[in-house]
């Protein structure tokens, strides 16, 4: 409820406020260090993951720069211990930091950093451009679209949101705009795809102990059947996951690991019980680092369009992403060892995050039609293709 209220207020008051203050934004600019960067991304684990290859290029371009990430409690674990980030500011807009008082605290904190460059990776919120102004950054880079064009009023280097290209490429354009602002030649876009997530020390040990405890002695194929409480219509049907798990187990070479959040435990147990095989396991009980290590140990990962789908390929895990309400043209996994399956129907895509359009539920007369049309055979063929191309031995040793 609070999230919905914040979104409504942002859409209603944000454009008016941006127009009102844009003429005085220059008064907030301080004599700050241009090589102290504030980077902001408040919504979406997958979107936040796609920042990291770009921040890696930022670090290589300015090795001595200080990079401060403004994130939320949901995305904070992704940034902990990352060499691309020097400091993390956790802004709990849905909790204790909500409201005007929390925003003023954040503004004062950002101002104290004396950062000269602000990079806004949000897609459509009207509130985040204000953070760069409050920080006093003289270089402010961020995205805008025809329906959010007032966001550009507070950016010195606005970047147009081209909905025909992938989000990772859009983020690269933010980096290029920062290079332009600071008089640097950007590194080549192809270097984005050389980035890989590294595991925290000891993370792989969690997986080793879990394998011992659960008697998992085979290479593993992971299945992620959930999609968060607000994304039920983005789920591939449960019975399809059951059928796919049985295909894997009948082949006899792999165990199946079901992954998901604690809230998705009933769904995972339902699939495990329906499959009814001793080599079908629940991949639970890990902290975030351990979960990364689990993903990094899989032979193949099959997942709905949700956060873990974006993470796994950057751990060198062959990944099959299942799409329907969203389009893989903007959000599909991009590395060679990944596949995006998508059977576009007339109402798809219905999710357009850059416009703030995320329906509460499927409106098709056949609920979830765009996901149901993806057949078990199609997904199983993609799994076999990845196994043939990238091997099926137990993967690990990444920690």
C-alpha positions as CSV (number, residue, x, y, z in Angstrom):
1,X,0.0,0.0,0.0
2,X,2.8,2.4,0.9
3,X,4.7,1.7,-2.3
4,X,1.5,2.4,-4.4
5,X,1.0,5.7,-2.5
6,X,4.6,6.8,-3.1
7,X,4.3,6.0,-6.8
8,X,1.0,8.0,-7.1
9,X,2.5,11.0,-5.3
10,X,5.7,10.8,-7.4
11,X,3.7,10.8,-10.7
12,X,1.3,13.6,-9.5
13,X,3.7,16.0,-7.8
14,X,7.1,15.1,-9.3
15,X,6.7,16.8,-12.7
16,X,5.3,19.9,-11.0
17,X,8.2,20.1,-8.5
18,X,10.8,19.5,-11.2
19,X,9.4,22.4,-13.2
20,X,9.3,24.7,-10.2
21,X,12.9,24.2,-9.1
22,X,14.7,23.7,-12.4
23,X,15.4,27.4,-12.7
24,X,17.2,27.5,-9.4
25,X,19.0,24.2,-9.5
26,X,22.4,25.9,-10.3
27,X,22.2,27.6,-6.9
28,X,22.7,24.2,-5.2
29,X,25.9,23.4,-7.0
30,X,29.0,23.3,-4.8
31,X,32.7,23.3,-5.5
32,X,32.8,19.6,-5.1
33,X,35.2,16.8,-6.3
34,X,34.1,15.7,-9.8
35,X,35.7,12.3,-9.2
36,X,33.4,11.6,-6.2
37,X,30.5,9.8,-7.8
38,X,27.0,9.2,-6.3
39,X,25.1,6.5,-8.2
40,X,21.4,5.9,-7.5
41,X,19.2,2.9,-8.2
42,X,16.2,2.4,-5.8
43,X,14.0,-0.2,-7.6
44,X,14.7,-3.7,-8.9
45,X,17.3,-6.3,-8.0
46,X,17.8,-7.1,-11.7
47,X,18.2,-3.5,-12.7
48,X,20.7,-3.0,-9.9
49,X,22.7,-6.0,-11.0
50,X,23.0,-4.5,-14.5
51,X,24.6,-1.4,-13.0
52,X,27.6,-3.4,-11.9
53,X,29.3,-4.0,-15.3
54,X,28.9,-0.3,-15.9
55,X,30.4,0.6,-12.5
56,X,33.2,-1.7,-13.3
57,X,34.0,0.4,-16.4
58,X,33.7,3.5,-14.2
59,X,36.2,2.1,-11.8
60,X,38.6,1.2,-14.6
61,X,38.2,4.7,-16.1
62,X,38.8,6.5,-12.8
63,X,40.7,4.0,-10.5
64,X,41.1,6.6,-7.7
65,X,37.5,7.8,-7.8
66,X,35.2,7.4,-4.8
67,X,31.9,5.8,-5.7
68,X,28.9,6.0,-3.3
69,X,25.8,3.9,-4.1
70,X,22.4,4.9,-2.9
71,X,20.3,1.8,-2.7
72,X,17.4,0.2,-0.8
73,X,17.4,-2.7,1.8
74,X,16.4,-5.1,-1.0
75,X,19.3,-4.3,-3.3
76,X,22.0,-3.5,-0.7
77,X,23.3,-7.1,-0.4
78,X,24.3,-7.0,-4.0
79,X,26.7,-4.1,-3.5
80,X,28.3,-5.2,-0.2
81,X,32.0,-6.0,-0.7
82,X,31.9,-5.1,-4.4
83,X,35.2,-3.4,-5.5
84,X,33.1,-1.1,-7.8
85,X,31.6,0.7,-4.8
86,X,33.4,2.4,-1.9
87,X,30.4,3.3,0.3
88,X,26.8,2.3,0.5
89,X,23.9,4.5,1.6
90,X,20.8,2.5,2.3
91,X,17.6,4.5,1.8
92,X,14.6,2.7,3.2
93,X,11.9,4.7,1.5
94,X,9.2,2.2,2.4
95,X,10.4,2.0,6.0
96,X,12.1,4.3,8.5
97,X,13.4,6.7,5.8
98,X,10.0,7.4,4.3
99,X,8.5,10.8,4.3
100,X,9.9,14.3,4.2
101,X,12.1,13.9,7.2
102,X,13.8,10.9,5.8
103,X,14.3,12.6,2.5
104,X,15.9,15.6,4.2
105,X,18.3,13.3,6.1
106,X,19.3,11.7,2.9
107,X,19.8,15.1,1.2
108,X,22.1,16.3,4.0
109,X,24.0,13.0,3.9
110,X,24.6,13.4,0.1
111,X,25.5,17.0,0.5
112,X,28.2,16.1,3.0
113,X,29.9,13.8,0.5
114,X,30.9,16.8,-1.7
115,X,30.4,14.7,-4.8
116,X,30.8,16.5,-8.1
117,X,29.1,13.8,-10.3
118,X,25.7,12.2,-9.9
119,X,24.6,9.2,-12.0
120,X,20.9,8.4,-11.8
121,X,20.1,4.9,-13.0
122,X,16.3,5.1,-12.3
123,X,14.0,4.8,-15.2
124,X,11.0,6.8,-14.4
125,X,10.8,8.1,-10.8
126,X,10.6,11.9,-10.8
127,X,12.0,12.1,-7.3
128,X,15.6,10.8,-7.8
129,X,16.8,13.8,-10.0
130,X,16.3,16.0,-6.9
131,X,19.0,13.9,-5.1
132,X,21.7,15.1,-7.5
133,X,20.6,18.7,-7.0
134,X,20.6,18.4,-3.2
135,X,24.0,16.8,-3.4
136,X,25.4,19.9,-5.1
137,X,26.8,17.9,-8.0
138,X,27.8,20.0,-11.0
139,X,27.6,17.0,-13.3
140,X,24.2,15.2,-13.2
141,X,23.4,12.4,-15.6
142,X,20.2,10.4,-15.9
143,X,17.5,8.9,-18.1
144,X,14.4,10.5,-19.4
145,X,11.6,9.4,-21.8
146,X,8.9,11.2,-23.7
147,X,6.5,10.5,-20.9
148,X,9.1,11.5,-18.2
149,X,10.8,14.3,-20.0
150,X,10.7,16.6,-17.1
151,X,13.3,14.4,-15.4
152,X,15.9,16.0,-17.8
153,X,15.3,19.4,-16.3
154,X,17.7,18.7,-13.4
155,X,20.3,16.8,-15.4
156,X,23.2,18.6,-17.0
157,X,23.7,15.5,-19.3
158,X,20.3,13.9,-19.9
159,X,20.3,10.5,-21.7
160,X,17.2,9.6,-23.7
161,X,15.6,6.3,-22.8
162,X,15.6,4.4,-26.2
163,X,13.1,1.6,-25.6
164,X,14.4,-0.3,-28.5
165,X,17.7,-1.2,-26.8
166,X,18.7,-3.3,-23.8
167,X,18.8,-1.7,-20.4
168,X,22.5,-2.6,-20.1
169,X,23.2,-0.5,-23.2
170,X,21.2,2.4,-21.7
171,X,23.3,2.2,-18.6
172,X,26.4,2.2,-20.8
173,X,25.2,5.5,-22.3
174,X,25.0,7.0,-18.8
175,X,28.7,6.0,-18.3
176,X,29.5,7.6,-21.7
177,X,27.7,10.8,-20.7
178,X,29.8,10.9,-17.5
179,X,32.9,10.5,-19.6
180,X,31.8,13.3,-21.8
181,X,31.2,15.5,-18.8
182,X,34.6,14.8,-17.3
183,X,36.6,14.9,-20.6
184,X,37.4,11.2,-20.7
185,X,37.3,8.7,-23.6
186,X,34.9,5.9,-22.6
187,X,36.0,2.3,-22.7
188,X,34.4,0.2,-25.5
189,X,30.9,-1.2,-24.9
190,X,32.1,-4.7,-25.6
191,X,34.1,-4.6,-22.4
192,X,30.9,-4.6,-20.4
193,X,30.5,-8.3,-21.2
194,X,33.9,-9.2,-19.7
195,X,32.6,-8.4,-16.3
196,X,31.9,-11.3,-13.8
197,X,30.6,-11.4,-10.3
198,X,33.0,-12.7,-7.8
199,X,31.9,-14.5,-4.7
200,X,32.7,-13.3,-1.1
201,X,35.2,-15.4,0.8
202,X,33.6,-18.5,2.4
203,X,30.4,-18.4,0.2
204,X,31.2,-21.6,-1.5
205,X,31.6,-23.4,1.8
206,X,27.9,-22.8,2.4
207,X,27.1,-24.8,-0.7
208,X,29.5,-27.6,0.2
209,X,27.9,-28.0,3.6
210,X,24.4,-27.9,2.0
211,X,25.4,-30.6,-0.5
212,X,26.6,-32.8,2.3
213,X,23.5,-32.2,4.5
214,X,21.1,-32.9,1.6
215,X,23.2,-35.7,0.0
216,X,23.5,-34.0,-3.3
217,X,26.1,-36.0,-5.2
218,X,25.3,-35.1,-8.8
219,X,25.7,-31.9,-11.0
220,X,22.8,-29.6,-10.4
221,X,20.2,-27.9,-12.6
222,X,18.4,-25.1,-10.9
223,X,14.8,-24.1,-11.4
224,X,13.3,-20.8,-10.1
225,X,9.5,-21.1,-10.3
226,X,8.6,-18.0,-8.4
227,X,8.5,-14.3,-9.3
228,X,7.9,-12.4,-6.2
229,X,4.5,-11.5,-4.6
230,X,3.8,-8.8,-7.1
231,X,4.8,-10.8,-10.2
232,X,2.5,-13.8,-10.2
233,X,1.5,-13.3,-13.9
234,X,5.2,-13.5,-14.9
235,X,5.4,-17.1,-13.7
236,X,5.7,-20.0,-16.0
237,X,3.0,-22.5,-14.9
238,X,3.7,-24.6,-11.9
239,X,2.8,-27.8,-13.8
240,X,5.4,-26.9,-16.5
241,X,8.1,-26.7,-13.9
242,X,7.0,-30.0,-12.5
243,X,7.2,-31.6,-16.0
244,X,10.6,-30.0,-16.7
245,X,12.0,-31.3,-13.3
246,X,10.8,-34.8,-14.3
247,X,12.6,-34.5,-17.7
248,X,15.8,-33.6,-15.9
249,X,15.5,-36.4,-13.4
250,X,14.5,-39.0,-15.9
251,X,17.7,-38.2,-17.9
252,X,19.5,-39.3,-14.7
253,X,22.6,-37.1,-14.9
254,X,21.5,-34.2,-12.7
255,X,19.8,-33.4,-9.5
256,X,17.2,-30.6,-9.5
257,X,17.5,-27.6,-7.1
258,X,14.4,-25.4,-6.5
259,X,15.3,-21.9,-5.6
260,X,13.2,-19.0,-4.2
261,X,12.5,-16.7,-1.3
262,X,11.1,-17.8,2.0
263,X,7.7,-16.5,0.9
264,X,7.8,-18.9,-2.0
265,X,8.4,-22.0,0.2
266,X,4.9,-23.3,-0.2
267,X,5.3,-23.2,-4.0
268,X,8.7,-24.9,-3.9
269,X,7.4,-27.7,-1.6
270,X,4.4,-28.2,-3.8
271,X,6.7,-28.8,-6.8
272,X,9.0,-31.0,-4.8
273,X,6.2,-33.2,-3.5
274,X,4.5,-33.4,-6.9
275,X,7.8,-34.4,-8.6
276,X,8.3,-37.0,-5.8
277,X,12.0,-37.8,-6.5
278,X,14.9,-38.0,-4.0
279,X,17.1,-35.9,-6.3
280,X,14.7,-32.9,-6.2
281,X,16.0,-30.6,-3.5
282,X,15.1,-27.2,-2.0
283,X,17.9,-24.7,-2.4
284,X,17.1,-22.8,0.9
285,X,19.0,-21.8,4.0
286,X,21.6,-19.5,2.4
287,X,22.5,-15.9,3.1
288,X,22.9,-13.7,0.0
289,X,26.5,-14.7,-0.5
290,X,25.7,-18.4,-0.2
291,X,22.8,-18.0,-2.7
292,X,25.3,-16.5,-5.2
293,X,27.6,-19.4,-4.6
294,X,24.7,-21.8,-5.2
295,X,23.8,-20.1,-8.5
296,X,27.5,-20.2,-9.5
297,X,27.6,-24.0,-8.9
298,X,24.7,-24.9,-11.3
299,X,25.1,-26.6,-14.6
300,X,22.1,-24.7,-16.0
301,X,19.5,-22.4,-14.4
302,X,15.9,-22.1,-15.6
303,X,14.1,-19.0,-14.2
304,X,11.3,-16.7,-14.6
305,X,12.0,-13.0,-15.4
306,X,13.1,-12.0,-12.0
307,X,16.2,-10.9,-10.1
308,X,18.1,-14.2,-10.0
309,X,17.8,-14.5,-13.8
310,X,19.9,-11.4,-14.1
311,X,22.5,-12.5,-11.6
312,X,23.2,-16.1,-12.7
313,X,24.8,-15.4,-16.2
314,X,27.3,-13.0,-14.6
315,X,28.4,-15.9,-12.4
316,X,29.1,-17.9,-15.7
317,X,26.1,-20.1,-15.1
318,X,24.3,-21.1,-18.3
319,X,20.8,-19.5,-17.9
320,X,17.4,-19.9,-19.6
321,X,15.2,-16.9,-19.0
322,X,11.4,-17.2,-19.5
323,X,9.6,-14.1,-20.7
324,X,6.0,-13.1,-21.4
325,X,4.8,-9.9,-19.8
326,X,8.2,-8.3,-20.3
327,X,10.4,-8.3,-23.4
328,X,13.9,-9.8,-23.5
329,X,14.8,-7.1,-26.0
330,X,15.1,-4.8,-22.9
331,X,15.7,-7.3,-20.1
332,X,16.9,-10.6,-21.5
333,X,20.2,-12.2,-20.3
334,X,22.9,-10.9,-22.6
335,X,25.9,-13.2,-22.3
336,X,26.6,-16.0,-24.8
337,X,25.9,-18.8,-22.3
338,X,22.2,-17.7,-21.8
339,X,19.0,-18.0,-23.7
340,X,15.8,-15.9,-23.6
341,X,12.6,-17.7,-24.5
342,X,9.7,-15.5,-25.6
343,X,6.6,-16.1,-27.5
344,X,5.1,-12.7,-28.1
345,X,1.3,-12.5,-28.2
346,X,-0.9,-9.5,-29.0
347,X,-1.0,-8.1,-25.4
348,X,2.7,-8.6,-24.7
349,X,4.8,-6.9,-23.5
350,X,2.4,-5.3,-21.0
351,X,5.2,-4.2,-18.6
352,X,6.9,-1.0,-19.6
353,X,8.9,0.1,-16.6
354,X,10.3,3.2,-18.2
355,X,6.7,4.5,-18.5
356,X,5.8,3.4,-15.0
357,X,3.5,0.8,-16.4
358,X,3.6,-2.4,-14.3
359,X,0.1,-4.0,-14.3
360,X,-1.1,-5.5,-11.0
361,X,-2.2,-8.6,-12.8
362,X,-2.8,-10.2,-16.2
363,X,-5.6,-8.7,-18.1
364,X,-5.8,-11.3,-20.8
365,X,-9.0,-13.4,-20.9
366,X,-6.8,-16.4,-20.6
367,X,-4.8,-15.6,-17.5
368,X,-1.0,-15.9,-18.1
369,X,-1.4,-16.8,-21.8
370,X,2.0,-15.4,-22.7
371,X,3.7,-17.7,-20.3
372,X,1.6,-20.8,-20.9
373,X,2.5,-20.7,-24.6
374,X,6.1,-21.5,-23.7
375,X,6.2,-25.3,-24.0
376,X,8.1,-27.7,-21.8
377,X,9.7,-29.1,-24.9
378,X,11.0,-25.7,-25.9
379,X,12.5,-25.1,-22.5
380,X,14.0,-28.6,-22.3
381,X,15.6,-28.2,-25.7
382,X,17.2,-25.0,-24.5
383,X,18.5,-26.7,-21.4
384,X,20.0,-29.5,-23.5
385,X,21.5,-27.0,-25.9
386,X,23.3,-25.2,-23.1
387,X,24.5,-28.5,-21.5
388,X,25.9,-29.6,-24.9
389,X,27.6,-26.2,-25.4
390,X,28.9,-25.5,-22.0
391,X,29.3,-28.9,-20.3
392,X,27.5,-30.6,-17.4
393,X,30.3,-31.2,-14.9
394,X,29.9,-29.9,-11.3
395,X,30.8,-26.2,-11.3
396,X,32.3,-24.5,-8.4
397,X,35.6,-23.3,-6.9
398,X,34.5,-19.7,-7.6
399,X,34.9,-18.4,-4.1
